[in-house]
Amino acid sequence: MQNHNIQAIFFDFGGVILRTADGVDHAAIEAEWGLEAKTLLRCVYAESRWGEYQIGGCTLDEWNDSILAAMAKRVGERAEELLRAFQDAPRPLNDDVVALIRRLHGHYKLGILSNTIPGMEARLRERLDFVDLFDLIVGSGDIGMAKPDPGIYLLTAKEAGVAPEACVFTDDRAEHAEAARGVGMHGFHFTGYEQFVADLRSVGVEA
């Protein structure tokens, strides 16, 4: 029997619906290029203007330029080639999670809550055939707030018309799930499909 205390379930995108945080097999590219582990993470996120870009603080070109500058420190004139390899890499979905979303549709309000670049919903509609299963899509780049800011969780619940206490949120980053709990949501650290199903069942969701 459905637990009516839970009315909405929100998913992070990268690392939950996508198999990895940005969908890309970083290790495969790093191995091909002879790069140290975590090099791509550092170039694309830690040493770039990603923090600004994910809340609309700089343009796509400015973000890309900052990535290229970080990559150039490692591969010199081949930086543009490396960036293209990253951009063009396959981004496989977590098929079990997609199947779960299809099962939950119609029983709960469903949403995506993601730290991402502006225009998320339009990009997803171009790529995915199941976007209409979601009642709302909240991307940090479109609202100027990013997880773990409490405001982005409260805004998502408000947009869904559901109290935070009646919401589930899952994220592959533990601190983002913890922040959801901080505003009253049932926040679960996503470590895999089976674990998340168990988490849902723990709050009465038939999954």
C-alpha positions as CSV (number, residue, x, y, z in Angstrom):
1,M,0.0,0.0,0.0
2,Q,1.3,3.4,-0.9
3,N,2.4,5.6,2.0
4,H,0.5,8.8,1.5
5,N,3.0,10.7,3.7
6,I,5.4,10.6,0.7
7,Q,4.0,12.7,-2.1
8,A,7.0,13.6,-4.2
9,I,10.3,11.9,-5.2
10,F,13.2,14.0,-6.6
11,F,16.2,12.7,-8.4
12,D,19.6,14.1,-9.0
13,F,20.5,13.6,-12.7
14,G,24.3,12.9,-13.0
15,G,25.3,9.9,-11.0
16,V,21.7,8.8,-10.4
17,I,19.8,8.9,-13.7
18,L,23.1,9.0,-15.6
19,R,25.6,6.3,-14.5
20,T,28.3,8.7,-13.5
21,A,28.2,12.3,-12.2
22,D,28.4,13.8,-15.7
23,G,27.7,10.6,-17.6
24,V,31.3,10.2,-18.8
25,D,33.7,7.4,-18.2
26,H,36.6,9.6,-17.0
27,A,38.9,6.7,-16.4
28,A,38.6,5.5,-20.0
29,I,39.6,8.9,-21.4
30,E,42.4,9.3,-18.9
31,A,43.8,5.9,-19.7
32,E,43.6,6.6,-23.5
33,W,45.4,9.9,-22.9
34,G,47.9,8.7,-20.3
35,L,46.6,11.1,-17.7
36,E,46.6,10.6,-14.0
37,A,43.3,9.6,-12.3
38,K,40.9,12.5,-11.5
39,T,42.6,14.8,-14.1
40,L,39.4,15.4,-15.9
41,L,37.5,16.1,-12.7
42,R,40.1,18.7,-11.8
43,C,40.2,20.3,-15.3
44,V,36.4,20.4,-16.0
45,Y,35.2,21.3,-12.5
46,A,37.7,22.1,-9.7
47,E,40.1,24.3,-11.7
48,S,37.5,25.8,-14.1
49,R,34.7,28.3,-13.7
50,W,32.2,25.6,-13.1
51,G,31.1,27.0,-9.8
52,E,30.1,30.2,-11.5
53,Y,28.6,28.6,-14.5
54,Q,26.3,26.3,-12.7
55,I,24.5,29.3,-11.2
56,G,24.6,31.4,-14.4
57,G,27.6,33.4,-13.4
58,C,29.5,33.1,-16.6
59,T,28.9,32.0,-20.2
60,L,29.4,28.6,-21.8
61,D,32.4,30.0,-23.8
62,E,33.9,31.4,-20.6
63,W,33.5,28.1,-18.9
64,N,35.0,26.2,-21.8
65,D,37.9,28.6,-22.0
66,S,38.7,28.0,-18.3
67,I,38.6,24.2,-18.9
68,L,41.0,24.6,-21.9
69,A,43.4,26.6,-19.7
70,A,43.4,23.8,-17.1
71,M,43.8,21.1,-19.7
72,A,46.6,23.0,-21.5
73,K,48.7,22.7,-18.3
74,R,48.5,18.9,-18.8
75,V,48.4,18.3,-22.6
76,G,49.6,21.7,-24.1
77,E,48.3,22.3,-27.6
78,R,46.2,19.2,-27.5
79,A,43.8,20.8,-25.0
80,E,41.0,21.4,-27.6
81,E,41.3,17.7,-28.7
82,L,41.0,16.5,-25.1
83,L,38.0,18.8,-24.5
84,R,36.2,17.4,-27.6
85,A,36.9,13.9,-26.4
86,F,35.2,14.7,-23.1
87,Q,32.3,16.5,-24.8
88,D,31.7,13.7,-27.3
89,A,32.0,10.8,-24.9
90,P,29.0,8.5,-24.5
91,R,26.8,9.3,-21.5
92,P,24.9,6.1,-20.7
93,L,21.7,6.1,-18.5
94,N,21.2,4.0,-15.4
95,D,18.5,1.8,-17.0
96,D,17.3,0.4,-13.6
97,V,16.6,3.9,-12.3
98,V,14.8,4.9,-15.5
99,A,12.6,1.8,-15.1
100,L,12.0,2.8,-11.5
101,I,10.9,6.2,-12.6
102,R,8.4,4.7,-15.0
103,R,7.0,2.6,-12.2
104,L,6.6,5.5,-9.9
105,H,5.0,7.8,-12.5
106,G,1.4,8.4,-11.7
107,H,1.8,7.5,-8.0
108,Y,4.0,10.4,-6.9
109,K,5.1,13.7,-8.1
110,L,8.5,13.2,-9.7
111,G,11.2,15.8,-10.3
112,I,14.8,16.3,-11.3
113,L,17.0,18.5,-9.1
114,S,20.4,19.0,-10.5
115,N,23.5,21.2,-10.4
116,T,23.9,21.9,-14.1
117,I,24.4,24.5,-16.8
118,P,21.5,26.7,-17.9
119,G,18.8,25.3,-20.2
120,M,18.6,21.8,-18.6
121,E,15.0,21.0,-19.5
122,A,15.5,21.9,-23.2
123,R,18.6,19.7,-23.4
124,L,16.9,16.8,-21.8
125,R,13.9,17.0,-24.1
126,E,16.3,16.8,-27.1
127,R,17.9,13.6,-25.7
128,L,15.5,11.7,-23.6
129,D,12.2,10.1,-24.4
130,F,10.9,10.0,-20.8
131,V,11.1,13.7,-19.7
132,D,7.3,13.9,-19.6
133,L,7.3,11.5,-16.7
134,F,8.6,14.4,-14.5
135,D,6.4,17.0,-13.0
136,L,9.2,19.5,-12.7
137,I,12.9,19.9,-13.6
138,V,15.0,22.2,-11.5
139,G,18.5,23.1,-12.8
140,S,20.8,25.3,-10.8
141,G,21.9,27.2,-13.8
142,D,18.4,28.4,-14.5
143,I,17.6,29.7,-10.9
144,G,21.0,31.0,-9.7
145,M,21.2,28.6,-6.7
146,A,23.0,25.3,-6.4
147,K,23.0,22.3,-4.1
148,P,23.7,22.2,-1.1
149,D,22.1,25.7,-0.7
150,P,18.9,25.0,1.3
151,G,17.0,27.4,-0.9
152,I,17.1,25.1,-3.9
153,Y,15.5,22.3,-2.0
154,L,12.8,24.5,-0.6
155,L,12.1,26.0,-4.0
156,T,11.8,22.5,-5.5
157,A,9.3,21.4,-2.9
158,K,7.3,24.7,-3.3
159,E,7.2,24.2,-7.1
160,A,5.9,20.7,-6.6
161,G,3.3,22.0,-4.1
162,V,4.5,19.5,-1.5
163,A,5.8,20.1,2.0
164,P,9.5,19.2,2.4
165,E,8.6,16.5,4.9
166,A,6.6,14.7,2.2
167,C,9.5,14.6,-0.3
168,V,12.2,12.1,-1.0
169,F,15.5,13.3,-2.6
170,T,18.4,11.2,-3.7
171,D,21.9,12.3,-4.9
172,D,25.2,10.6,-5.5
173,R,26.9,13.2,-3.3
174,A,26.4,12.5,0.3
175,E,26.5,16.2,1.3
176,H,23.7,17.0,-1.1
177,A,21.5,14.4,0.4
178,E,22.4,15.6,3.9
179,A,21.4,19.2,2.9
180,A,18.0,17.8,1.8
181,R,17.5,16.3,5.2
182,G,18.5,19.7,6.7
183,V,15.3,21.2,5.2
184,G,13.1,18.3,6.3
185,M,13.2,16.1,3.2
186,H,14.0,12.4,3.3
187,G,17.4,12.7,1.7
188,F,19.2,9.5,0.6
189,H,22.8,9.2,-0.6
190,F,22.6,7.2,-3.9
191,T,25.1,4.4,-3.9
192,G,23.2,2.1,-6.3
193,Y,19.8,1.1,-7.5
194,E,19.2,-1.7,-5.0
195,Q,20.2,0.5,-2.1
196,F,17.8,3.3,-3.2
197,V,15.0,0.8,-3.6
198,A,15.6,-0.2,0.0
199,D,15.7,3.4,1.0
200,L,12.3,4.1,-0.7
201,R,10.8,1.1,1.0
202,S,12.0,2.3,4.3
203,V,9.7,5.3,4.0
204,G,6.8,3.3,2.7
205,V,7.3,3.8,-1.0
206,E,6.5,0.7,-3.1
207,A,9.3,0.5,-5.5
